[in-house]
Amino acid sequence: MDPSQLRNLPKMDALLALPALADSGLPHAVLLQAARAELEALRAGEGPLPDPDALSAAVLRRALRAMTPGLGRVVNATGVVLHTNLGRAPLANAALEAMAGAGGYCALEYDLDTGRRGDRGGRIEALLRDLTGAEGALVVGNNAAAVLLALTALAQGKGVALSRGELVEIGGSFRMPDIMAQSGAELVEVGTTNRTRQADYRAAVEAGKVQYLLKVHTSNYKLVGYTQETSLSELVGLGRAYGLSVLYDLGGGLLLPPRLLGLSEGTPSVAEAVRAGADLVCFSGDKLLGGPQAGILVGRKWAVDLLKAHPMVRALRPGKETLAALEATLQLYQDPAQARRDIPTLAMLSAPLEELEGRAKALAQALEPVCGAGCALAVEPGESEAGGGALPGVSLPTALVTLAPAALTPEKLEAALRAGPTPVVGLLRRGKVALDVRTLRPGDEEAVCRAVAAAL
Ligand SMILES: *Cc1c(COP(=O)(O)O)cnc(C)c1O
């Protein structure tokens, strides 16, 4: 602001006394902080001095934002189903209802039959055993915690063989060598980046350095070209021959047979990993399972019992809302058709192209009156992604609604769609804004229309 105008800025008391603020009913401390921030921004900015109405409206907007939860609804029009930055799996309605129910008092560790202390998580563990065929199950806060707990409780001070092709980094901070070091297990790197044979593991085992065999699913990248991977079954075979246990960090947590979702037969599932003989399998609750953030461990009873007895388990345990949402999600899996329909992640991943095309056409039609001559609309083919470190390289053909605004750059439109009360996150694609209908939730179409109307 022009320094000569600075003295025309209203005094704080006068600003807060303006009716829009004084009568807003918002807490004084919030209004004060918003007013300070607005005045600060004006001093630092280039613009002219706003009139009192505009100034008080700007302060009010800041104050309201400070009073609104930041984790409210966002429309995901990116087509990335498990968008980690947008909260990964959206929950099924049954899971949302269960969370709300558990938010008050609930029988978290209470047996309603006997009136005594009950087993926390016992019902979920039983469901997980039924759904995966495993002998034991345990739930912790996320999969990173599950891997850390498994390595700490089982392999501290012991050698753990891992292929150099599976030394993964997931989302920046989860790096397998670091987790291994933190757990106190000794990483024994095996094979090369692109090829690891069974013989490589055998050589490490014969050298006497290895007590556990670890397999990590390369959930966010794919090795192509001159590659070789030792399968879980081969590792289990080797483990049996030498009396070693096999741990598998599966990442994704697919609980249905892949063909039910239209995925290729080779997509690893939890039940398949248990059947193949892994002693412990861990995976996320909020990836392909489609539930809340959680880390799930299933496997042999002896292994799960050792984890449960470890002091760290208490530090990693999830809250009651998470357990409630996870139980409700797992209950849907008891009927695979119902799971596919009612768990949004599964419904989105398996949505047929014709359905997506129909929804894109309907959205384009709804947008037509909003756009008028101000913006060219089209329905175009595109590709969605599973995202969230799941199904790398799997292409999901989809239908996009594209917008080419007349008076705005696409970058400005894309940013404006994110700025409203219900932010819409789309894509910039070939000089247009693209909205992928695959990841829209019920009711999102109206929010998109409102956001586009406000932006144009
Ligand atoms: C996603 C993933 C993790 C981390 O899981 P979070 O639930 O995000 O903690 C660990 N390992 C693999 C293989 C993964 O795909």
The ligand as a MOL file (V3000), in Angstrom:
LIG
                    3D

  0  0  0     0  0            999 V3000
M  V30 BEGIN CTAB
M  V30 COUNTS 15 15 0 0 0
M  V30 BEGIN ATOM
M  V30 1 C 1.1490 -47.5450 1.2380 0
M  V30 2 C 2.2000 -48.4740 1.6450 0
M  V30 3 C 2.8090 -48.3680 2.9110 0
M  V30 4 C 2.4300 -47.2860 3.8930 0
M  V30 5 O 1.1270 -47.4500 4.2980 0
M  V30 6 P 0.3560 -46.2970 5.1330 0
M  V30 7 O -0.9650 -46.9070 5.4480 0
M  V30 8 O 0.2900 -45.1130 4.2480 0
M  V30 9 O 1.1550 -46.0330 6.3560 0
M  V30 10 C 3.7680 -49.2750 3.2370 0
M  V30 11 N 4.1480 -50.2390 2.3780 0
M  V30 12 C 3.5910 -50.3730 1.1480 0
M  V30 13 C 4.0600 -51.4610 0.2480 0
M  V30 14 C 2.5960 -49.5030 0.7490 0
M  V30 15 O 2.0380 -49.6250 -0.4690 0
M  V30 END ATOM
M  V30 BEGIN BOND
M  V30 1 1 1 2
M  V30 2 1 2 3
M  V30 3 2 2 14
M  V30 4 1 3 4
M  V30 5 2 3 10
M  V30 6 1 4 5
M  V30 7 1 5 6
M  V30 8 2 6 7
M  V30 9 1 6 8
M  V30 10 1 6 9
M  V30 11 1 10 11
M  V30 12 2 11 12
M  V30 13 1 12 13
M  V30 14 1 12 14
M  V30 15 1 14 15
M  V30 END BOND
M  V30 END CTAB
M  END
